[in-house]
């Protein structure tokens, strides 16, 4: 029987226990086409494609999140709480903050700072710290070493604004933030509330200091190192 949700027409059991979650629906399709055997489209509401298939004998799903905390907040909530998903691994792009990073550097987000009010809904009278699952973070570190992929581990910042008149790059740099993106904070808080596991693996797509950036196609189809780390630990 299909689940009662406005955003997902998959039936219960259609998703694996681990879901890779890129922002871009076309990146979800790329991962399914490139890495998964016998991949089946299980959701396409609003073009947010979700697939389930096999990777090295394991059942694995991949589904897009769209852009921003409100969007990943909806999809990750439903996967955790309505579809019995245990692990969501975001595989996304980010802009560098720490100048030691370069275009295509791979980052594992240990924690997420944010200017979002998303955490206010959980009732804590203070600022919630959004952290990755230690289980997934440790596994990703070990997988990156096995695969020979240099991976930076540290905080990211999930911003509600892409075009921002009040840039915080200098402040974030002083706090040793590695990069900026738009989803990890909401994903990590949803995982914490549900008692589930989440990790954001990110690839640097642009450098705000130099203006260097990857094309949308490069972001979609060439950021394979983080995808392979995620699949290793799925």
C-alpha positions as CSV (number, residue, x, y, z in Angstrom):
1,X,0.0,0.0,0.0
2,X,1.3,3.5,-0.9
3,X,2.2,5.8,2.0
4,X,0.0,8.8,2.8
5,X,2.4,11.7,1.8
6,X,2.1,14.5,-0.6
7,X,5.8,14.2,-1.6
8,X,6.5,10.5,-2.0
9,X,4.4,7.8,-3.8
10,X,6.8,4.9,-3.0
11,X,5.2,1.9,-1.1
12,X,6.5,0.9,2.3
13,X,9.5,-1.3,1.8
14,X,10.5,0.3,-1.5
15,X,13.4,2.2,0.1
16,X,16.5,0.5,1.4
17,X,17.7,1.1,5.0
18,X,20.4,3.4,3.6
19,X,19.5,6.3,1.2
20,X,22.1,8.4,-0.6
21,X,20.6,11.9,-1.0
22,X,22.0,14.4,-3.5
23,X,20.3,17.7,-4.0
24,X,19.9,17.4,-7.7
25,X,17.3,14.9,-9.1
26,X,19.6,14.4,-12.1
27,X,22.5,13.5,-9.8
28,X,20.2,10.9,-8.2
29,X,19.6,9.5,-11.7
30,X,23.3,9.5,-12.5
31,X,24.1,7.6,-9.3
32,X,21.4,5.0,-10.0
33,X,22.4,4.6,-13.7
34,X,26.2,4.4,-12.9
35,X,26.4,2.4,-9.7
36,X,23.2,0.5,-9.0
37,X,22.1,-2.8,-10.6
38,X,18.5,-3.4,-11.3
39,X,17.6,0.2,-10.3
40,X,13.9,0.9,-10.1
41,X,12.3,4.4,-10.0
42,X,10.2,4.4,-6.8
43,X,9.3,8.1,-6.6
44,X,9.0,11.0,-9.0
45,X,6.6,13.4,-7.3
46,X,7.6,16.9,-8.4
47,X,10.6,15.5,-10.3
48,X,12.3,14.4,-7.0
49,X,13.6,11.1,-8.3
50,X,14.1,8.2,-5.9
51,X,15.6,4.8,-7.0
52,X,16.3,1.5,-5.3
53,X,18.8,-1.0,-6.6
54,X,21.8,-3.1,-5.6
55,X,25.4,-2.2,-5.0
56,X,27.8,-5.1,-4.5
57,X,24.9,-7.2,-3.3
58,X,23.4,-4.7,-0.9
59,X,20.0,-3.0,-1.4
60,X,20.7,0.7,-1.7
61,X,18.4,3.7,-2.5
62,X,19.2,7.1,-3.8
63,X,16.8,10.0,-3.7
64,X,17.1,13.7,-4.4
65,X,16.4,16.3,-1.6
66,X,16.0,19.5,-3.6
67,X,17.7,22.7,-2.4
68,X,17.7,24.1,1.1
69,X,16.9,23.0,4.7
70,X,13.1,23.2,4.2
71,X,13.2,20.8,1.3
72,X,15.6,18.2,2.8
73,X,13.7,18.6,6.0
74,X,10.6,17.2,4.4
75,X,12.2,14.4,2.5
76,X,14.5,13.2,5.2
77,X,11.7,13.4,7.8
78,X,9.5,11.2,5.7
79,X,12.2,8.7,4.9
80,X,13.2,8.4,8.6
81,X,9.8,8.3,10.1
82,X,7.5,6.9,7.5
83,X,9.7,4.6,5.4
84,X,11.8,3.1,8.1
85,X,15.1,4.3,6.7
86,X,18.0,4.1,9.2
87,X,20.8,6.0,7.4
88,X,20.8,9.0,5.1
89,X,24.1,10.0,3.5
90,X,23.9,13.4,1.7
91,X,26.2,13.6,-1.3
92,X,26.2,17.3,-2.2
93,X,28.2,20.2,-3.4
94,X,29.6,23.1,-1.4
95,X,31.5,26.4,-1.6
96,X,34.8,26.5,0.2
97,X,35.4,28.7,3.2
98,X,38.8,27.4,4.3
99,X,41.4,28.4,1.7
100,X,43.3,25.2,2.2
101,X,40.5,23.4,0.3
102,X,40.4,23.4,-3.5
103,X,37.8,22.7,-6.2
104,X,36.9,19.0,-5.9
105,X,38.2,18.6,-2.4
106,X,36.0,16.1,-0.5
107,X,34.6,17.0,2.9
108,X,32.8,15.0,5.6
109,X,30.7,17.4,7.7
110,X,31.3,16.5,11.3
111,X,28.9,19.2,12.4
112,X,26.8,22.0,10.8
113,X,26.5,25.6,11.9
114,X,23.5,27.5,10.5
115,X,21.6,30.8,10.3
116,X,18.4,28.8,10.0
117,X,15.6,28.8,12.6
118,X,14.8,25.1,11.7
119,X,15.9,23.9,15.2
120,X,13.4,26.1,17.0
121,X,10.6,23.5,16.3
122,X,12.3,20.9,18.6
123,X,11.5,22.9,21.7
124,X,15.0,23.4,23.2
125,X,15.5,26.9,24.7
126,X,18.9,27.4,23.2
127,X,21.0,26.6,20.1
128,X,21.0,23.0,19.0
129,X,24.3,21.5,17.8
130,X,23.7,19.6,14.6
131,X,26.2,16.7,14.4
132,X,26.9,13.8,12.1
133,X,26.4,10.2,13.2
134,X,29.7,9.0,14.6
135,X,29.1,5.6,13.2
136,X,28.8,6.9,9.6
137,X,31.5,9.5,10.0
138,X,34.0,6.8,11.2
139,X,33.0,4.5,8.5
140,X,33.4,7.2,5.8
141,X,36.9,8.1,7.1
142,X,37.9,4.4,6.9
143,X,36.4,4.0,3.5
144,X,38.1,7.2,2.2
145,X,41.5,5.8,3.4
146,X,40.8,2.5,1.7
147,X,39.9,4.2,-1.6
148,X,42.9,6.6,-1.4
149,X,40.7,9.7,-1.3
150,X,42.0,12.6,0.7
151,X,39.0,13.8,2.8
152,X,38.8,16.8,5.1
153,X,36.7,16.3,8.3
154,X,35.2,19.3,10.1
155,X,32.3,21.7,10.4
156,X,30.2,23.0,7.5
157,X,27.7,25.9,7.6
158,X,24.2,25.4,6.2
159,X,23.0,28.7,5.0
160,X,19.4,29.7,4.3
161,X,20.7,32.3,1.8
162,X,22.7,31.6,-1.4
163,X,22.8,35.3,-2.5
164,X,23.7,37.1,0.7
165,X,24.2,40.9,1.1
166,X,25.9,40.2,4.5
167,X,28.6,37.7,3.7
168,X,29.9,35.8,6.7
169,X,32.9,34.2,5.1
170,X,35.5,36.0,7.3
171,X,33.6,35.1,10.5
172,X,33.2,31.5,9.5
173,X,36.8,31.3,8.5
174,X,37.8,32.4,12.0
175,X,35.6,29.5,13.4
176,X,37.5,27.0,11.1
177,X,34.4,26.2,9.1
178,X,35.5,24.2,6.0
179,X,32.7,25.0,3.6
180,X,29.2,26.3,3.1
181,X,26.1,24.4,1.7
182,X,22.4,24.5,2.4
183,X,21.1,21.2,3.8
184,X,23.2,19.4,6.4
185,X,21.8,21.3,9.5
186,X,18.2,20.2,8.8
187,X,19.2,16.6,7.9
188,X,21.3,16.2,11.1
189,X,18.6,17.5,13.4
190,X,15.9,15.3,11.8
191,X,18.2,12.3,12.3
192,X,18.8,13.2,15.9
193,X,15.1,13.6,16.6
194,X,14.3,10.3,14.9
195,X,17.2,8.4,16.6
196,X,18.6,7.6,13.2
197,X,22.0,8.2,11.4
198,X,23.0,11.0,9.0
199,X,26.2,12.2,7.3
200,X,26.9,14.8,4.7
201,X,29.7,14.1,2.3
202,X,30.4,17.2,0.2
203,X,32.6,18.1,-2.8
204,X,33.8,21.6,-3.3
205,X,32.2,23.0,-6.4
206,X,33.1,26.7,-6.2
207,X,35.6,29.1,-4.7
208,X,34.1,32.5,-3.6
209,X,37.5,34.1,-3.3
210,X,38.6,33.5,-6.9
211,X,35.3,33.0,-8.7
212,X,36.4,29.5,-9.9
213,X,33.5,27.1,-10.2
214,X,32.4,23.8,-11.8
215,X,29.6,23.6,-14.4
216,X,26.3,22.0,-13.4
217,X,27.2,18.9,-15.5
218,X,30.5,18.6,-13.8
219,X,28.8,18.8,-10.4
220,X,26.3,16.2,-11.5
221,X,28.6,13.7,-13.1
222,X,32.2,14.1,-12.0
223,X,31.9,14.3,-8.2
224,X,32.3,10.5,-8.0
225,X,34.7,10.2,-5.1
226,X,32.2,11.1,-2.5
227,X,29.6,8.9,-4.2
228,X,31.9,5.9,-4.0
229,X,32.7,6.6,-0.3
230,X,29.0,6.8,0.4
231,X,28.3,3.5,-1.4
232,X,31.1,1.8,0.4
233,X,29.4,2.5,3.8
234,X,25.8,2.0,2.6
